[in-house]
Amino acid sequence: MATDEKIKLDQFLKMKGIVESGGQAKVLIQAGEVKVNGQVETRRGRKLIKGDRVFTMGEYIKVDV
């Protein structure tokens, strides 16, 4: 993986099966239910990079893409 590869937060949540659709991701993110590296993130377009940690729905998911 190149170091400049990124994935949007909403796409990551769909890919990991946390949500089924972009609409569900939007609601979850805008409700303040998602943290990235310990900080609440309300932007669904937030770019994630390898090594970021996402916390939502009671679990941590390490970004590996």
C-alpha positions as CSV (number, residue, x, y, z in Angstrom):
1,M,0.0,0.0,0.0
2,A,1.3,3.4,-0.9
3,T,1.5,5.8,2.0
4,D,-0.8,8.3,0.3
5,E,-3.8,6.0,0.1
6,K,-6.8,7.2,2.0
7,I,-10.4,6.1,2.5
8,K,-13.3,8.3,3.6
9,L,-14.8,7.6,7.0
10,D,-18.3,6.7,5.6
11,Q,-16.8,4.3,3.1
12,F,-14.7,2.7,5.8
13,L,-17.7,2.1,8.0
14,K,-19.6,0.5,5.1
15,M,-16.6,-1.6,4.1
16,K,-16.2,-3.0,7.7
17,G,-19.9,-3.8,7.9
18,I,-20.7,-1.3,10.7
19,V,-23.4,0.3,8.5
20,E,-25.2,-1.0,5.4
21,S,-25.5,2.3,3.5
22,G,-24.0,5.8,3.2
23,G,-27.1,7.2,4.7
24,Q,-26.7,5.1,7.9
25,A,-23.1,6.2,8.0
26,K,-24.1,9.9,7.7
27,V,-26.6,9.6,10.6
28,L,-24.1,7.7,12.9
29,I,-21.3,10.2,12.2
30,Q,-23.4,13.4,12.5
31,A,-24.8,12.1,15.7
32,G,-21.3,12.2,17.2
33,E,-21.2,8.4,17.6
34,V,-17.9,7.9,15.8
35,K,-14.4,8.8,17.1
36,V,-11.2,8.8,15.1
37,N,-8.0,8.6,17.1
38,G,-9.9,9.5,20.3
39,Q,-11.7,12.6,18.9
40,V,-15.4,12.8,17.9
41,E,-15.5,13.1,14.2
42,T,-18.7,14.6,12.5
43,R,-17.3,14.8,8.9
44,R,-18.2,11.7,6.9
45,G,-15.7,12.7,4.3
46,R,-12.8,12.6,6.9
47,K,-9.9,10.9,5.2
48,L,-8.5,8.0,7.1
49,I,-5.0,6.6,6.7
50,K,-3.4,3.3,7.7
51,G,-3.0,3.2,11.5
52,D,-5.9,5.4,12.4
53,R,-8.2,4.0,15.0
54,V,-12.0,4.3,14.7
55,F,-14.3,3.8,17.7
56,T,-18.0,3.3,17.2
57,M,-20.8,0.9,18.3
58,G,-18.6,-0.2,21.3
59,E,-15.6,-1.3,19.3
60,Y,-12.3,-0.1,18.0
61,I,-11.4,-0.8,14.4
62,K,-7.9,-0.2,13.2
63,V,-7.6,1.2,9.7
64,D,-5.7,-1.2,7.6
65,V,-6.5,0.0,4.0
